[in-house]
Amino acid sequence: MEFSDWDRRPAVLLEDGAFAVLRPGSTWTPVDAWDVFHTAGLMSEDAWRTRFEPEFGPLDLEAVNALHSAAE
């Protein structure tokens, strides 16, 4: 899992997909992995949480894993 800043939104890249929180208070949403891969800045998980959790709230990676598993 790679952590990124995608147009000032938290996003994660997986081997075969990407998810982002599109606005504060919303849930993880599947997004275009190609777009995230080619336009987002990669970050460490610590930097990513420091940057986004104050505005977006707790970023639950288990929810990403559950969505990804359900899509398979």
N, C-alpha and C positions, 0 to 999 in steps of 0.2 A: 504494500500500500504506500503510495506517494501522496504527500500532503502539498496542497497548492493554494495560491491566492488567484482565483479566477474572476477577474473583473471586480475585485474587492469583495468577493464572496468565498467562503470556505468550500473547498472541493477536494475530493480524493480520487486518485487514479488507481484502478486495479488492472490486472493483466488484460482483462477483457471488458472493461467498462469504466464509467466514471459516475460519481454522484456529487451533488452540491446542495447546499442550503441556500436557496435563492433570496430569502429575505429573513430578517430577524424574527424568531418565533415560529418559523415554518419547519417542516420536516425535510429529511433527505429526499432528493429527487434524482432519478436517472437523467444524465445529461450527455451530450455528445463528447465521447472520449477523445476523438480526434481534435476537437476544438480546445478542450482542456489541455491536452498534451502539447499542442502547438502554440498556445497563447498564454498559459498560466505560468506564474513563477513558482518554482518548487521551493519548499521550506522544510525545516526540521519539524517534527511533531510539536516540540516545545514552543518554537517560534510561532507555529500555526495556531496553537491554543492561546498563546499570549496575545496574538493579533486579533483573533476572532471571538473568543468566548466572552469578553466583556460586552460586545454588541449582540452576538447571536445566541448567547447562552451556552450551556453545556453541549458539547458536540459528541454525541453517543456513537462510537464506531461500531458497537454491537448492532445498532439499527442498520448501518450500512451493510454489514455482513448478512443480516437477515434478509434485507431486500435483494442483495446479490444472489443469495442462495435460492430465494423464491423465484427469481427470474431464470435460473438455470433449468 
